[in-house]
Structures are given as C-alpha cells and as structure tokens.
C-alpha cells in the first residue's frame, strides 16, 4: 500500500494518480523504479513528489468597452 502524502486529500491523490497511470499506460517513462502495475507506479510517483498538480490558468477579466 502506498501512503498518501499529507499535502493531498484523498480525492486529489486518487485523481492525480489515475491521470498519471493513464500517461504511463500510453507509454510515458516512469519516474520511480519498480516492476509494479502502472497504477501503483503512479501512486508511488505522486507520494514521492515526482509529479505535481498544475492548476489551470484563471481566465482574464472581460474588458468592457468605454462609452
């Protein structure tokens, strides 16, 4: 069992691990050593801070025309 880091809540850990597992399945190079299944490798990478979450950019405020 991979221990979830305290910086992630359960939902974030599962979602980020799942996204990373999909990348590994498509052929990305693992960032930790091991002969585990892709989901376990992904969880190990997240727990070791080898991958990180990236927040999407916030949209700019709309520019209103000057009357």
Protein Blocks (a to p, Z undefined) as FASTA:
>chain_A
ZZddfkbcfklmmmmmmmmmmmmmnopacfbecjddfklmmmmmmmnopaccdddddddd
dddddZZ
